[in-house]
């Protein structure tokens, strides 16, 4: 199955409220395609919404490491750093996001 179809499936699971299945799908995509940054970003958002801030921060950091040109990744990483009290990292990420 193509990666775009796998992402669509995971996103559909998430929209339908099947969050455990969506998380498993995103993790499966990452296992099969470890450099596919959109899966890290999507999983980061999912676990952030569930309150898993530390895991979310790791996922956002991986996404922005893989694709540093995407400002949204810096913005999301900066926000999670702010929430975790890592203010210097949050400010630096915010500067890059602008």
Residue pairs with C-beta under 8 A, 6 or more apart in sequence:
3 29
3 32
3 33
3 36
6 25
6 28
6 29
6 32
7 29
7 38
7 39
7 42
9 25
10 22
10 25
10 26
10 29
10 39
10 42
11 22
11 42
13 19
13 21
13 22
13 25
14 22
14 42
14 46
19 46
19 50
22 46
23 43
23 46
23 47
26 39
26 42
26 43
26 46
27 43
29 36
29 39
30 36
30 39
30 40
30 43
33 39
35 66
37 62
37 63
37 64
37 66
37 67
37 70
37 73
38 63
40 59
40 60
40 62
40 63
40 66
41 59
41 60
41 63
41 72
41 73
41 76
43 59
44 56
44 57
44 59
44 60
44 63
44 76
44 80
45 56
45 76
47 55
47 56
47 59
48 56
48 80
53 80
53 83
53 84
54 84
56 80
57 77
57 80
57 81
57 84
60 73
60 76
60 77
60 80
61 77
63 70
63 73
63 76
63 77
64 70
64 73
64 74
64 77
64 93
67 73
68 74
68 96
71 96
71 97
71 98
72 97
74 93
74 94
74 96
74 97
75 93
75 94
75 97
77 89
77 93
78 89
78 90
78 91
78 92
78 93
78 94
78 97
79 90
81 87
81 89
81 90
81 93
82 90
